[in-house]
Amino acid sequence: MDVSAPVTAADYALERNPNAASAPDRELAMEAPAFGMVFTDHMARATWTLEGGWGNRRVEPFADLSLHPGATVLHYSQQVFEGLKAYRWADGSTRLFRPEGNARRMAASAARLSLPPVSEDEFLASVEALLAVDGDWVPTQGESSLYLRPLLMGTEACLGVRPSHEVEYLLMACPVGAYFAGGVRPVSIWVAQGFHRAGEGGTGQAKTGGNYAGSLMPQQQAQDNGCDQVLFLDAREDKYIEELGGMNVFAVRRDGTVVTPRVTGTILEGVTRDSVIELLRAEGREVVERDIALEDLRSGIADGSVVELFACGTAAVVTPIARLVSPSFDEVVADGGPGTLTMHVRGALTDIQYGRAEDRFGWMTRVS
Ligand SMILES: *Cc1c(COP(=O)(O)O)cnc(C)c1O
C-alpha cells in the first residue's frame, strides 16, 4: 500500500445500522429539530495510536461509546472539535461551506492540545463517507441543514498527565432547522463581569471543549440578567471586546466602515468571520481588524456613530445584536431592529450557502 496516498471516503469500512430510521420516521425527526438534539443513523470514526498512526477508519451505527473510565479526555479534557454544515441545493446536490477552513483549524487546534493532526483529505474523506450513507438526513426545507460535528479526543487509559497515546476521531451529524424559525430576532448581550474566556498563551484560539466549559457560568449570568449571550473582554486589561462564547462580533459605523476585533491568539478565528470580511471587502467596503475598547463601542452606540452590531458563527450565521448590557449600562443599538448591513451580509452568505447566488469565492464543495 502506498502510505502517502491521500485518504478517501473509500478507506472507511461501512457497517450499516440495522435499526436505521425508516423514511417516515426520519422525516418526522427532521420536522423541527432542536439544535443538536437529533442525530443521524451513523457516525464516522478513525483511531490513532502512537505506534501506528491513523487507521481503523469506519462508518458504523450511531451508538453510545465504550470508554475506559481512565480515558485522558475525561480527566484532562484533551479534546478539540469542529462545526460545519452540509446544505441541500434546489438541484438536489449536497454542498459543504469552506470545509478546508474547518480542516485547517482542527489541525491547528489539535496541535495546541497535543493531539495528532487530522489531514485535510482525512477530514473531508470522513465527511464524504458519512454523507454517502446518511445523505438523506440533509434536510430539504427552508434554511435547514445538516450540522456536522467532528471531534478528536484522547482515549488512552492513563491518569498520568501527558498526551494520550490513543486518540479517537469521531464525526457525528445533526439535522438542524432554521436558527431563527420565527424570523431573525436581534439578541441582547451581557458583558461578562470578572470572567474571561481566554488569556494570552492559553487555548482561546483552539476550538476545545474546555473553553466552553468555562463560558457556561458567565453565560448563565447573562441569562439571569435577561440577556441571550455573553460578550467577553480581554483578560489582561478587561477593556477590549473579544467575542461571545461561540461567535465572533462586528460593529458597523455610521460612515459605512466595519470593525471587528483583530485576532490576537485569544480569539477563535471563525470561518464565518473570515467570510464576512472577504464578502464586505469584495463589495468595496472598508473592514478594519483592530482592538475595540468597550468604552469606545458604548459611546459610539450612544452617540450614533456605531449603527449596527452583529455576531457570526456557523450555527446562527449572522445574528443582529440589539442591546449591550452590564450592571452599569444598557445601550440599545440604533432602534434595536436588525440593521440593514447585518441583514445584507446574512442574506449574501446564506444565498451562497444555499446556491441561490453564484459561488463567486469558490466556497462551496460538492459532495454528492
Ligand atoms: C466555533 C466558534 C466560533 C465561530 O466559528 P465559525 O467557524 O464561524 O463557526 C467563534 N467563536 C468561538 C469561541 C467558537 O468556538
The ligand as a Tripos MOL2 file, in Angstrom:
@<TRIPOS>MOLECULE
LIG
   15    15     1     0     0
SMALL
NO_CHARGES

@<TRIPOS>ATOM
      1 C1        -16.7070   27.9710   16.5320 C.3       1 LIG1
      2 C2        -16.5190   29.2780   17.1980 C.ar      1 LIG1
      3 C3        -16.7520   30.4970   16.5410 C.ar      1 LIG1
      4 C4        -17.3330   30.5890   15.1500 C.3       1 LIG1
      5 O1        -16.5690   29.9530   14.1980 O.3       1 LIG1
      6 P1        -17.2290   29.5380   12.7900 P.3       1 LIG1
      7 O2        -16.1270   28.8690   12.0830 O.co2     1 LIG1
      8 O3        -17.6380   30.8010   12.1550 O.co2     1 LIG1
      9 O4        -18.3770   28.6640   13.1030 O.co2     1 LIG1
     10 C5        -16.4780   31.6660   17.2320 C.ar      1 LIG1
     11 N1        -16.0170   31.6410   18.4970 N.ar      1 LIG1
     12 C6        -15.8100   30.5060   19.1600 C.ar      1 LIG1
     13 C7        -15.3110   30.5480   20.5470 C.3       1 LIG1
     14 C8        -16.0480   29.2860   18.5400 C.ar      1 LIG1
     15 O5        -15.8410   28.1540   19.2110 O.3       1 LIG1
@<TRIPOS>BOND
     1     1     2 1
     2     2     3 ar
     3     2    14 ar
     4     3     4 1
     5     3    10 ar
     6     4     5 1
     7     5     6 1
     8     6     7 2
     9     6     8 1
    10     6     9 1
    11    10    11 ar
    12    11    12 ar
    13    12    13 1
    14    12    14 ar
    15    14    15 1
@<TRIPOS>SUBSTRUCTURE
     1 LIG1         1 GROUP 0 **** ****
